[in-house]
Amino acid sequence: MMLLGSERIVTQNYDRHKYAEDYAGIHLSDIKINGQAKVLKVVNKYEPYQDTINYNDYLNNKNSWKDGLYYNCLSISGKRVRYHQAELGGNQVTLETYNGSKKLFFNILHMASVLVNEGDLIDSNTIIGKQGNTGLVLSNKDKTDYTYGSHVHFEIRDEDYNPINPRDYALFNIKVNYIEQSNQIDNSQKQIKVLADKINIRAAGSVNSQDIGDVFRGEIYTVLGEEEDNQYYWYKIKTNLGLKGFVANEKGKRWLLVFEPNLCIEGECEIVDDISEEGLVFICPKDDLYAIRLKKDEKLYIK
């Protein structure tokens, strides 16, 4: 059967797995989807086989391996590997897509390598990654086999993050589409850019207000209004899907980046004059995004 772009067979079905399915196939074979999606999250830092953790070893040692939010694991190759608890699925991606107007999230885990980046818009021709065995893997193969536990873990969640049987999507019986909900960049408007992985959209500027949707990392929204309480700044937005509500930035945190009107936030800088004098004003302590407010007729030179 055709599963995720390659010939694969089901090794653990949805009824047994409860929230996903596992598919065995050719190690390092291509992984694709049928349709369009946006890449929300990428983990791509583990080596197949070398960083593979036997699931039974994990169960027997997880209490001693646990170090806060991390696990200091011993891989099947004898290597010490530090896994964050959110990365036990190894190299992985989270995709946002739609079945009609119904939002879905695709999670594809245990890849040997990921070939897409956060924010990418992908389609049926895009090779998302290669089948692999990173993360927690259970296999009947000998641990010295380089293809030990190679498979694709595929799960689908609805907009409330409830699991959905992925079989028809894996078989390519359903073609998905992508609906862009964020706004375009408009330098004449005050806008926000989402820095957190996900932030709830609330019906009103309050944490007790109804949760009516979500925004995601990299999305841009025009600010329609602002409110403030003791803990949060609230920004009223409207998505391109017509959803209107409030998103929050906790004071002292960097969940959102705010751009004032007429502030160039993307694009090339315009060279307006030769540098006649230089005066040191600020040294960037690290690679990051910085903003500066200038008075009329002041000039900014970048060295």
C-alpha positions in Angstrom: 0.0 0.0 0.0 1.1 3.6 -0.6 1.9 5.3 2.7 3.4 8.8 3.0 4.9 8.6 -0.5 6.5 5.2 -0.4 5.6 1.5 -0.2 5.1 0.8 3.5 3.1 -1.6 5.7 1.3 -1.0 8.9 3.1 -2.3 11.9 1.0 -0.8 14.6 -2.6 0.3 13.7 -4.6 3.1 15.2 -6.8 0.8 17.4 -3.6 -0.6 19.1 -1.6 2.7 19.1 -4.6 4.7 20.2 -3.5 8.1 18.7 -1.3 7.3 15.7 0.0 4.6 13.3 3.4 3.2 12.6 4.5 2.1 9.1 7.6 0.1 8.2 9.3 0.5 4.9 12.7 1.1 3.2 15.2 2.8 5.5 16.0 6.3 4.3 13.1 6.3 1.8 11.3 9.6 1.0 8.4 10.9 3.2 5.7 13.1 1.5 2.1 14.0 2.0 -0.8 14.3 -0.4 -1.5 18.0 -0.7 -0.3 21.3 0.9 0.8 22.2 4.4 2.8 24.7 6.4 5.8 23.5 8.5 5.2 24.7 12.1 8.0 22.8 14.0 11.2 21.0 13.1 13.5 18.8 15.2 16.5 17.8 13.2 19.6 17.1 15.3 19.8 13.4 16.0 21.8 10.7 14.1 19.9 7.6 12.9 21.0 4.4 14.6 23.7 6.2 16.7 21.1 8.2 18.7 18.4 5.5 18.7 17.0 4.6 22.1 15.5 1.2 22.7 12.0 1.7 24.1 12.3 -1.1 26.7 15.7 0.3 27.9 14.0 3.7 28.3 11.2 2.2 30.4 13.7 0.4 32.6 15.9 3.4 33.1 13.8 6.5 32.6 13.8 7.5 36.3 17.5 7.4 36.6 18.0 9.0 33.1 15.6 11.9 33.9 17.3 15.2 34.4 14.6 17.9 34.7 13.0 18.3 31.3 15.7 16.1 29.7 16.7 12.4 29.7 20.4 11.4 29.6 19.9 8.2 27.6 22.2 5.4 26.5 21.6 4.6 22.8 21.6 1.2 21.2 25.1 2.0 19.9 26.3 2.7 23.4 26.4 6.5 22.9 25.2 8.9 25.6 22.4 11.1 24.1 20.6 13.9 25.8 17.0 14.1 24.7 14.5 16.8 25.7 11.2 15.2 26.8 9.5 16.9 23.8 12.0 15.3 21.4 11.7 11.6 22.3 10.2 11.2 18.9 13.6 12.0 17.4 13.8 14.0 14.2 10.3 15.2 13.5 8.0 17.8 12.0 4.6 19.3 12.8 2.6 20.5 9.8 -0.5 22.6 9.7 -3.0 21.8 7.0 -6.7 21.6 6.2 -9.3 19.0 5.1 -11.6 21.5 3.4 -12.0 24.2 6.1 -11.2 21.8 9.0 -7.7 22.5 10.5 -5.5 19.5 11.1 -2.0 19.0 12.5 0.3 16.3 11.1 3.1 14.9 13.3 5.7 12.8 11.6 8.3 11.3 14.0 11.5 9.2 14.0 12.9 10.5 10.7 16.6 10.0 9.8 16.7 13.6 8.6 14.3 16.4 8.0 14.6 18.3 4.7 12.2 21.2 5.3 12.4 24.2 7.6 9.9 26.0 9.9 7.7 28.3 8.0 8.0 26.4 4.7 4.9 25.9 2.6 5.1 22.4 1.1 3.1 20.4 -1.4 2.9 16.8 -2.8 6.3 17.2 -4.5 8.1 18.1 -1.4 10.3 15.5 0.3 9.7 16.2 4.0 12.4 13.9 5.2 13.8 10.4 5.2 12.5 7.4 7.0 14.7 6.6 10.0 15.0 5.4 13.6 15.8 8.4 15.8 14.2 8.7 19.2 12.5 5.9 21.1 12.2 2.8 18.9 11.1 -0.8 19.6 12.2 -3.4 17.2 12.7 -7.2 16.8 15.9 -6.6 14.8 19.3 -7.0 16.4 20.6 -3.7 17.8 23.7 -3.9 15.6 21.4 -3.7 12.5 21.8 -0.2 11.0 18.1 -0.2 10.0 17.0 -1.2 13.5 13.5 0.0 14.1 13.3 2.1 10.9 9.7 3.3 10.5 7.4 6.3 10.1 5.2 7.3 13.0 2.3 9.4 11.7 -0.4 11.0 13.8 -3.1 13.6 13.0 -4.7 15.9 15.5 -7.7 18.2 15.0 -7.7 21.9 16.0 -8.5 20.9 19.6 -5.6 18.4 19.4 -7.8 15.3 19.6 -6.4 12.3 17.7 -7.7 11.2 14.3 -7.2 7.9 12.5 -4.5 8.8 9.9 -5.0 5.8 7.6 -6.9 7.5 4.8 -4.4 10.4 4.8 -1.4 8.0 4.8 -3.0 6.0 1.9 -3.4 9.3 0.0 -7.1 8.8 -0.2 -7.6 12.3 1.1 -5.8 15.3 -0.4 -5.2 18.2 2.1 -4.9 21.9 1.4 -3.4 24.9 3.2 -5.3 28.0 4.1 -3.1 31.0 5.1 -4.7 32.6 8.1 -2.1 35.3 8.9 -2.0 38.7 7.3 0.5 40.0 4.8 3.2 42.5 6.0 1.9 46.0 5.9 4.4 48.7 7.0 1.6 51.3 7.3 -0.1 49.3 10.1 0.9 48.3 13.6 1.5 44.5 13.4 2.6 41.6 15.6 4.8 38.6 14.6 4.3 35.4 16.6 7.5 34.1 18.2 6.0 31.4 20.4 5.1 28.0 18.9 1.4 28.6 19.6 -0.7 31.2 21.3 -4.5 30.9 22.0 -6.9 33.4 20.4 -9.3 34.6 23.1 -12.7 36.1 22.5 -11.8 38.9 24.9 -8.6 40.3 26.5 -8.7 37.9 29.4 -7.3 34.5 30.2 -10.7 33.5 31.5 -12.3 34.3 28.1 -13.3 31.6 25.6 -10.5 30.0 23.6 -11.6 30.4 19.9 -8.5 29.5 18.0 -4.7 29.7 17.7 -1.9 31.6 16.1 1.5 30.0 15.3 5.2 30.9 15.1 6.1 33.2 12.2 2.6 34.4 11.5 1.9 38.2 11.1 -1.2 40.0 12.2 -2.4 43.6 12.1 -3.3 45.0 15.5 -6.9 46.2 15.6 -6.8 47.2 19.3 -4.8 46.9 22.5 -5.6 46.1 26.2 -3.4 45.6 29.2 -3.8 43.9 32.6 -1.4 43.2 35.4 0.1 40.2 33.7 -0.4 40.5 29.9 -0.5 42.8 26.9 -3.5 41.9 24.7 -3.6 42.6 21.0 -6.9 42.3 19.0 -6.4 40.7 15.6 -8.5 39.3 12.7 -7.2 36.4 10.7 -7.7 36.0 6.9 -10.2 33.3 7.8 -12.4 35.9 9.5 -11.6 34.9 13.1 -11.5 37.9 15.3 -10.1 37.9 18.9 -7.2 38.7 21.3 -3.7 37.2 21.6 -1.5 37.8 24.7 2.1 38.6 25.4 3.0 37.9 29.0 4.9 40.9 30.4 8.7 40.1 30.5 8.3 37.3 27.9 8.9 37.3 24.1 5.8 35.5 22.8 5.1 38.3 20.3 7.2 40.9 18.4 5.4 44.3 17.9 6.1 46.4 14.9 5.1 50.1 14.8 3.7 51.7 11.6 6.2 52.6 8.9 8.9 50.4 10.5 10.5 48.3 7.9 10.4 44.7 9.3 11.5 42.8 6.2 13.3 43.7 3.0 16.5 45.4 1.9 17.9 48.6 3.5 18.1 51.7 1.4 21.5 53.4 1.3 20.8 57.1 1.6 24.2 58.6 2.1 27.9 57.8 2.4 29.2 57.4 5.9 30.9 60.7 6.9 31.2 60.1 10.6 30.9 57.0 12.8 30.0 57.1 16.5 29.6 53.9 18.5 26.1 53.7 19.9 25.3 50.1 20.5 27.0 46.7 20.1 24.7 43.6 19.5 25.5 41.1 22.2 24.3 38.2 20.0 22.5 37.5 16.7 18.9 38.6 17.2 16.2 41.0 16.0 16.6 44.6 17.3 14.5 47.7 16.8 15.4 51.4 17.2 13.3 54.5 17.2 14.8 57.5 15.3 13.9 61.1 15.3 13.1 63.0 12.1 16.1 63.5 9.9 18.4 61.3 12.0 20.4 58.7 10.1 21.3 55.2 11.1 24.5 53.5 9.7 25.0 49.8 10.0 28.6 48.5 10.2 
